[in-house]
Amino acid sequence: MWNGSLGDPTRTALLSWPDGLDLLPIYGGWLHTFVGAGLVRLGLEAPAAYTLTVSMWAVVAGLAGMVLARSVGASVPAAAVAGLVLQLDGFVLRNLTGGRPEHAGLGFTALALAAAWTLWKRPLGRVNTLLTAILGALVFVVSWEHALWLALALGWMLPWLWTGTADEDRRPALRRWGTAGLLSAGIASVWLVPFLVRALAVRDVSEGRQMGHLALDQAISLGDWALQSGGHPARGLVLFVLALPWLVAPNRRRVAIGAVVGLLVALVLAMGPSPGIWRSGDLWSSADGSPVWFGPFAHLQQLPVLGWFHSPERLAMGTGLAIAAAVALAVDRLAGHSRVGAALLGGLVVLHAGLDARRAKLWPSAHLELPPFEEVERLSWHREQGAVLDLPPTADPQAQLQRVALQLLHQRPIAGHLYLPHLAVDQTPRLLADVPLLQWAAGVPERLGQPPPPLADSDRDALRALGVSFVAIHRREVDPRRRQAVLAALEAAFGKPVAHQKGAWTAFLVR
């Protein structure tokens, strides 16, 4: 959001300096970036813009839960319960608190699903066909992974809807869907085509196998997913989904069965390339103990472009949508016998989701140690207009996150990044290549055990030519046995530090 407020939200010169990054192939979604960047341009600081944006997404989730419940025949009070349940859904909250607003945008997917479902059931005119198309295209801009899930879900449901519809209504319903689908693809192509062109410039058509370790880490284990709390609050309500066919009207039972079967298939896929009960791969391991890739997801990832989908657990996102709809139908069913009982059921379900939501895992922000601003302002307000070279190079995500959080304060380009390593290059080794002293300080193996080389004028000139004005040493990432020697060598070469956080980092000016 901060980067987008400075210019093109899909590119940045602030990371991987001096080359910069094409962010379009990396982002999972874009709408929250556009909204947040707009708020920053209006004068909000980045944290406030982020908070306001994800709060909007939470509101959308609540409204979408209501709309989805209404589309399957629930009353307004029961739909209100569905809205609350979807706002408290584990998938929504875990991504909202974990810094992934595109996946917290599940409400947009629910709106598109409700619109498609309503359009199939009855003709509502061209305006509604266009509205359905726009909502479908909007899902792609919110998250391309959600758009993939939506396409798979609608494709799965088509035969069930066809067989569950009267003969005279089938072809008109299919025409409405076809028209909306083509319109949606046409609208989304404005964003889809540049995304594919620029993504194919840096990604393999199929990268599923080479990125399988990510899929392994981001898969669900069935027993753990079903029983444990903290991250999937809606799991305790899964029985409502299994009861869905008996909660809907008899003439919709076939379609509801199709939905439940589809959700179970999605759950199997969400177990990743090496399914397990308590951890990935514990169902079947090879002789050396490594997991065997026998899950259906492993085959899905071999398909062109689908190999870019590295997070199988996201295929289970539909469970939260089905729970919201099923809860609303259950409340209405009970209301036919006792309104007090229906109110009690609705209250208990919301309470259950809320209590589980309190145990949802939050991003470990306590591990970030932001310095007092008066220290960082010495970098942000310094007359030198150049990049910060953070040492030593690191592949540790937590260390990278610390540097990016620091960058939000000093607001200068850095050579590192916080994205997928095969799509974003850490330029730090390249910037070190011509400066022996910095190679030694960074712990380059062939320089270890040697005395610190002197910093020649040509070394300074090389750094200045690359646009590097500051060198920041992150103390905790340096071998403790070398730490004081590194700091002493850098101070001898560059002079007194221009900024410092005790025990964390020290910055020197390349004079």
N, C-alpha and C positions, 0 to 999 in steps of 0.2 A: 504493500500500500504506500509506504514511504517512497520507494523507488518509482512507482507509477505516478506519484504526485510531481516528480521532477521531470517527467517526459514520457517516452513510450513505455507503457507497462509491460510490454512483451520482450523488452531487451534491457540490459543494464551494463553500464561501464563501471559500476561500483564494486562488482565482484569479479574474481579472476582477472584482476588488473595485470597487464594493460590491454588484453584482448577483449575482455568483457564476455557476457553470456547472452545467448538467445534463450529467453525464458519460455517461449511459447511451447517447445517440445517437452519442457520440464514440468510446468504447472499441471496439476490435476484439474483445475478449474480457474475461471477468470472473472466471473461476475462480481465476487466479493472484492477482488482487487480493484476493479473499475469503481465500485461504489466507495470503497475505503479511500482510494486515491483522490476521488472527488471531494470527500469530506476533509482530507488533509489540505487540498487546495483551498477549501473554504475557510481554513484557519484552525481546524482541530489538530491537536498533536496526534502522532501515530497511535499511541495506546488508546486514546479516546475514540479515534476513528475505528480501530479494530473492535473495541467494545460495543460501539453503537451498531456496527455492521452485523456482528454475530448476534446481537440482541434482535435485530430485524429478522435474521434467519430463524431465531427461536419463535418469533411471532408468526412467521410464515408456517413453521411446523405445526403450531397450534391451530391456525386457520385451516391448513391443509388437512389435518386430522379430522376436523369437523366436516369439510367438504367431501372427503373420501367416505366417511361414515354415512353422510346424507346420500351419496351416490349409490350405496348398497341398500338404501331404504330405511336408515335409522331416523328416529325423531330428533328434533333440535336438542332437547336436554341430553339425550344419549350421545349425540354427536359432540356435545361440549365435553363429555367425559373422554371421548376418543381424542379430542384435541389436546387435552391435558396429558393423556397417556403418551401421545406422540412427542410432545414437548419434553417429557421425562424419559423418553426412550434412550437406552444405553448407547446405541450407535450415534444418535444425535449429540448427546452430552459428551461422550468420550472424545469425539472429534472436535466439538466446540471448545472444550477445555484443553485439547491437545494441540491446538494451533492449526487445524485443518478445516477451515470454514466451508470448503467445497463439499465435504462429506456431511457437515452439519446442515447442509442445504437439502436434506432428505425431503423437506416439505415441498420443494418444487417438483420432485419426482412424484410425490403423492398427488399433487394437483394435476399433473399431466396424466397420471394413471386414472384418476377420477373422471377427467374430461374424456379420455378415450373410452372408458367403460360406459359413460352416459351417452356418448355419440353412437355407440353400437346399439344400445337398447332402443333409442327413439330418435327420429329426425327432428332436429332443432333449428334447421335453417343454415344458410351459408355462414352466418356470423359465428355460430358455434363450431362449425367445421374449421373456420379460420382461427378461432380461439384455441381449439385443440392443437392445431398445427403450431401456433406461436408458443404454447406451453411446452410442446415437445422439443422445439428448437431451443427454448430457454434452458431446458434441462442440460443440453449439451454445453451451453455457455457456463452453467453452474458447475458441471463436472462431467467430463467425457466418460468417466467410469460409470456414473449414474445413467448416462444416456445409453451406454452399452447394456447395463442391467435392464433398463426399460425396454429396449428393443428385444432382448432375449425373453423378457417376461411376456410382452405382447405377442411375440411369435409363438411362444408356448401355449398361450391362452386361446389363440385363434381357432384351432380345431375344436376345443371344448365349447367355445362360444357358438361356433357354427352348428354343432350338433345339438346345442341347447336352445336354438332359436327356431321359431316356426318357419316352415318352408317359404312362405311368401315374404318373410322379412329378411331372409338371409342375404340375398343379392344386394338389396338397397343398403343394408348395413355394411357389407363388404365394400361397396362403392364409396360410402362415406369414409370408411377407414382408409381406403386407397387414396382418396383425394386428400385427406388430412395428412397421410404419411408422405405423399409427394410434396405437398406444400411445406411440410415441416423440414424435409430433406433440402428443399430449395432454399428456405430461410437459413437453415443451419450451415449450408455450404459456404455462405459468406465467411464463416469462421472456420469451418471444417477443412476447406481446401488449403488455405494457408497453413493450418496446423499440420496437415499431412505432408505437404511439400517441405516445410521446414523441419518437421520431425524426421522424415526419411533422409534428410541431409546428414543427420547425426546418429540415427538409430538404425539397427538392422531390421529388415522386414519381420523377422522372427528372432527375438532375443530371449525366448522363454527358458531354454535350457541353461544358457549362460547366466541368467539372473535367477535361477531356481532357488538359490539360498535365501533370497528375499521372500519368495513365495512360501518357503519352508518356515521362515520366522513369522510370517503374517497369515498363518492359517489357524483355524480353530481346532481344538481337540474336543471331541464330542462330549465326553463326560465333564470336562472342565467347563465347557461353554454352557452346559445344561444346568450345572449344580452350583458353580461358584458365583459369588457376587463381586461387584466392583468392576464396572466396565460394560456390562450387558444387562442393565436393570430389567429389561423386558423379558428376560429368559424365564423368570418365575411365572409368567403369564402364557407360556407356550401352549398349555392345555386348551386355552381359548381358541387357538388356531386349529388344533386337531378337532375341536367341536364345531368349527365353522360350517360344515355342510348341514348340520342339524339345527343351526341357528337361522339360516336363511329360509325364504319361502320355498316350498317344494318345487316350484317351477325353475328355481335357480340352483337346485342342489347339484346338478351335474357340473355346472360351471364352478361351484365352490369346491367340489372334489378335485377338479383340475387345478385350482389354485393351491390347494393343500399339497397335492402330489408335486406340483412345481416347486413349492417351498422346501419340500423334503429333498428333491433333486438338488436344489441350490445349496442346501445344508451339506450334502455329500460333496459337492464341488468346493464348498468353503473349507473343507478339511484339507485342501491343498494337495500337492503332489505325493505326499507320504502320509496318508491318514493315520490318526492315532486316537486313543481314548483319553489319555491324560497328557500326552505331549505328541508332537508330530513324529510319526515313524514308529511308535511303539506297538503297532499292530503287526509289523513285519519288518525285520531288520536283516541285513546281510551278515555274513560270517564275521566281518570286522566290526559289527555293531552299527554301521551307517544305515540310515533309512533307505528303504527300497521305494523307487518312484513307480507306484502302481495305481495311484489315484486318478480319477477322471480328469482332474484339473491339469495333470501333467500333459494330457493329450490336447486339452483346450489351448494350452500355452504354445503348442507347436503350430497353431494356425497363424497365418500372416496377420500382423498388427495386434492380434489378441495376445501375443507374447509380451506386449507392453504392459499387460495387466498383471501386476506382481502381487496383489493383495487379495488372496482368495476369500478372506473373512468378509470382505465387502459384498460378496455375492449373497450373503445371508441378510442383507439390509432389508429385504422384503418382509422378514418376520415381524419387524416393528410395525410396518404398515398393516399387515394382516391382523396383528394383535389389536391395534386401535379399532379397526372395523369390527372385529369379532366381539370385543368388549361392548361396543355400542349396541350391537344386535342382541347380546346377552342381557343388557340392561333393559332393552325394550321388551324382550321376551318375558322377563320377570315382572315388568311393569304391568303386563296383562293380567297378572294375578295379584300383585301387591306393589303399590307405588312406594311404600315405605321400604319394602325389600329391595326394590330397584335402586332407590337412593342409597341404601346401605351398601349394596353391591358396588355401585359406582364409587362411593366414598372409599371403600376398602381397597378397590383396585388402584385408585389414584394414590392412596396412602402407601400401598405396597410399592408402587413404582417410585414414589417420592423417597421412601426410606432406602430403597436400593440405589436411587440416584445419588444419595448422600455418600454412598460408598464407592461411587465411580472414581476411577483412578485419574488424578490430575497430573498435568505436566509437571515434572520436577523442577519448578522454577526456583526452589530453594538452592539448587546447585549453581545458579547464576549469581555471580557476585559483581554487581555493578559498582563502579567506584564513585566516590563523591564527585559531583559534577564539576566542582572547581578544578579538579585534576584534569578531567578530560577537556575542559574548555580551553586549556592551554594548547591542546591540539586543534580543537575546532575553530578557535579564534586566531591561530597563528597566521602570520602574513604569508608563510610558505604555502603554495597551493599544489600540494602533491599527495601521493598515495602513502599508505602505511604498510610497511612490510613486516608481518608478524612472524616471529621465530620462536621455536623451530617449526618446520613443516609438520602437520599432523593429519592423521586420518580418523582421529577420535571425534565422533559426532558431538560429544559434550564440549570438547575443547573448541571445535569449530563454532558451536552455538555461542560460546562465551565471546568469541571474537566478533561474531556478527552482532551480538547484543551491544558490545563495546562500540561497534561501528555506528549503531543508531545514535550514539552520543557524540562521537567525534565527526561523523558524517563525511568521512573521506573514503576514497576507494581502497580496497584491500586485495591482496593477491589470492586469498583463499575463497571458499564458498561453503554453502551448506546444502548441496544438492546431490543428485545421483552421480557417483564418481565416473560412470562411463559417459555422462552427458556434460559434465562440467570439469574443467581441468584446473587443478591448483597450480598457479603459475609460480609459486614460491621457488621451487628448484631451478626454474629457468632464470629467475631474477638473481639467484645466488651464483649462477654458473661462472660469472666473470669477477667475483669478489671473494678471494680466498679467505679473508678474515671472517666474513659472514658464513661461509661454508663451515669453517672451524667452529664458530659459535653455535651454528645450527646442529652440530654433531654429525656432519657427513662422515661416514665410516673411514674413508681414506685419509681424513684430516685428523682423526682422533689420535691421541698419543703424541702429537706434534705441538711445539710451542705455537702460540698465536702468531700468524703472519702479520706483517705491518699492513696498514691501509694506505695504498698508494693514491696519488692524485688521480690516476687513471681509473681507479676503483670508484672514487667519488663521482667522477665524470660519467662513468657507466651507469651508476644509480640515478644520477640526475637526468641522463638521457632517457632512462626508462620511466621517468616521472615519479621516482620514489623520493619523498622528502623526509620520512621518518622510519626508523627501525625500532620495533617494539619487541622486547624479549619477555616471554611469558615464563616466569620463574619456575612454576610447578612442573612444567614440561621439560625442563632441563635437568639432566642428571645432577643430583645434589652434590656429588663429588666435584663437579665442574662449575657449579653455579657462580660462586664468587669470582673464579678466574674469568669466566665469560663476561660478567658485569664489569670487572676491572679492565679487561681488554677493550670492550666497547666504549667505556668512559675515556680510556686513553686515546682512542681513535676519534671519537665524536665530541668529546667534552662532556660537561655535566648534563644529566638527564633534563629534558624539558617537561616531562610529566612522569608521575610515579604513583602506583598504588601499592602500599606496603604488602609484601608477601605475594603479590599477584603479577604485576607487570611493570616494566620500566621502558620509557620511550626516549629515544635519542634523535636529535636533528642531524640530518646529513648536510653539514655546512658547506 
